[in-house]
Amino acid sequence: MNFDNTTNELLTNATNQKIKVLSLDDSRKIMIQAGIPFNRYALARSQNEATNIAKEIGFPVVMKIVSPQIIHKTDVDGVKININSEIEVKSNYIQMINRVREVTPVCEIKGISIEEMVKGPEFIIGTVKDSQFGPMIMFGVGGIFVEVYKDVTFRLIPISETDAKDMLNELRGKELLNGIRGMPKGDPNELADILIRVSKLMERYKQIKEIDINPLILTVGGAKAVDARIILE
């Protein structure tokens, strides 16, 4: 696994500035450097920039508000999916910013992310530092219903390939990995590799307190992380 100066610089700068929750952009950069696959994405700071990014990525796209004060974007109506035209991008850009400012007027809006829209079964990967057992990694059924179903499994970090594959098999909803009802299948080897990479990222950088990937979506072309967050000590 490759770790470069970019990751060290991002974490050092955040620590020096006393930033606890990294931005989506910085979180993605660190995880991509660790070999974790993501959907295509870019940050737009204007309507024109948003439409140019959307055209480059290709419709349909997803638009998400980007603000360090907003963790759960859907709670403030900060996510729009299935955007299919330049006109929709422009109108949603202004509407989203106005709505978010009404709900959370003190938040700092960095812009709006324009993302490749991917569909498939959704899972979650997370890490925590338990006061008694130390760092742990979690895998489970994800998306907006993760707190409802609570179908998750845990292991102590570091994990082996056997640990990772056992985590996949322990889920009650593991049939989602098999492509039910025509949905994309999950590759156990790929998913195990992603879990191991998250484990190694947590193990290497002691200043990381939590890693959250939700959702990790199974697509025809492989698993892709869509939303991610890193929290520092």
N, C-alpha and C positions, 0 to 999 in steps of 0.2 A: 504494500500500500504506500502510495506517495503522499508525503506531507511536504509542503514547500514554505517559502518565506511569507507568502500571502496569508496563510493561516496564522502563522506566528504574529505577523504584523496586525492583522485584524483583532486578534485576541489581546495583544499588548496594548493597542490603541484604546480598545474598549475598557480595559482595566484601568489605564491611566486616566480616562475620562469618566470613570466610575459608572460606566454603562452596564446594567445588569442584564437587560433583554436585548439581544442583538436584533437588528433589522432583518426582514425577510431576505433582502439582498445579501447581506453579510452571512446570514445563516446558510443560505444556498451556496454561496461561494466556498465556504468551509466544507460543507458536505459533498459538494461536487468534487473538490480536491481530494476528498477521502474515497471517491469512487462510487458515490451513491447517485443513482440516475434520477434526473428530474425532467419534467416537461419543459418545453421552450418558454422563455419568459423575458420580458424587459420592462423597465420602469419608465412610465410616461409622465412628464411634468406639464404637458399642455394637450389641448385637443388635437392639434396637428401631429404632434409627436405620437399620440395614441393611435391615430389612424394609420400613420406610416408603419408603426410596429405591427399593427393588426394585419395590414396587407402583406408584410414580410413573413409573418408567422403563418397566415392563411386562416380564413374563416371556416368554422365558427371559433370564437375566442371567448375567454373568460376575463372579466374585469374585477379587480379587487382593490379596495382602498389600502394604502400603505401609510401607517402611522405607528410610531413607537408606543403610543398610549392605547392603541386598540389591538387587543389580542384576539378576541372572538369577533371576527368581522361580520358574521351573519347577524349578530345581535344589534348592529347599528345599520343594517341594510347596506353593508359595504361590499357585497358580492353580487355580481350579475353574470349569469351563464348564457351560453348559446347566443352570443352576439354575432349577427350574420352580415352586417354591412357597415360601411364607413359612417353612414348617417346615424345608425344605432350607437356606434362608438362615440361619436361627438355628443349626442344628446345624453347618453348615460354618463359620460365624463362629468359634465356640469351638474347633472341631477344628483349623482352620487356624492360629489364634494359638498353640495348644498345641504343634502340630507344629513350627512355626517356632522357638518358644522352645527346644524340645528340640535342634534342629539348630544354631541360632545364638543361644545364651543371652545374648550381650552386645549383641544388636541392639536398636535403639530402634524399636518398632512404633508408627507413627502412627495406624494403623487399617486398614481394609480397603476397597478401592474397589469400588463396585457399578457395573457398566457394562452398557450396551446390548450385547447379543450380536449380532455381525454376521458373516456368512459370505461367502466368496468367495476368489478368488485373492489370494495375499499377496505383497507386495513390500516392499522396504526402501529407505529414503533415509538417507544419512549424510554427514557432512562431517568433514574432518580438516584439520589444518594441517601440510603437508609442510615439512620444514626447508629443502628446496631450492627447491620450486616455489610454496610458499605455500598458501593455502586451496584445497581441492578438494571437489567434491561427487560422491557415488556413488549410483547407482541399480541395483537388482538384484532378483532373485527372493528373497523374504524368508521370514519364518516361522522355525520351529525348524531348518530344513534349510539356512539361508543359508551356514553354515560348511562344509557338505558339498558343495553344488553349486558355490558360488563363482561364480555367474553374475552378474557385476556389470560396470558400466562407469563410467568416471570422466571428469570435465572440470574444468578450472581455473575458479575463481570470479572474476568474475561470469560467468554463462552467459546466452546469448540464447535466444529461442524455438526457433531452428534447432538450437542445441546440445542443448536439452532433448529435442526430438523425435528427434534422432539417437541420443540415449542410449536411448530406448525401442526403437528399431529395431535396436540393436546386441546386445540380449540374445538368447542362444540360446533362452531360454524365452519369447520375445515372443508366441508363439501363445496364451499365457495371457491376453493382453490382448484376444483376439478372442472370448472366451466359449466356449471349447471344452467339450464335454460338458454343455452347458446352464448353465454357470457365467456369472455376470454379466460383461459386456464392460467394458473400460476405455475411457474417452474420452481420446484422445491430447491434445486441447486442455486438458482438465482436469488431466491428469497433468503436462503440460509447465508449466502455470501453478503447480502445487504445487512442482515442482522450482525454478522461478524464485523463488518466494516464500522457499523455504529458502535459496537462494543469496543473496538480498537481506538476509535476516535475519543470515546469517553475515557478509556484507560490511559491514553497518551497525554491528554491535556487535562491536568488535575484542576485547572481553574473552571472547567465546565461543570456546572451543577446539574443541568437537565438538557436533554435533547428530545424534541417532539416532532415527529413526522406524522401528520394526519391531514389528508389521507395519503396512503401509498396505494396507487390504483393499478390493478392488473389490466394491461392492455394487450392487444394482439402482438405488439412489438416488444413486449416485456413490461416489467414493473416500472412505474414512474412515480416519484414523490411529487406532490403538488403543492403542499403547504408545509412549512418547516419553521422551527424556532429553536434557538439555543439560548439558554439562561446561564449566566456566570455566577460564581460564588460571590 
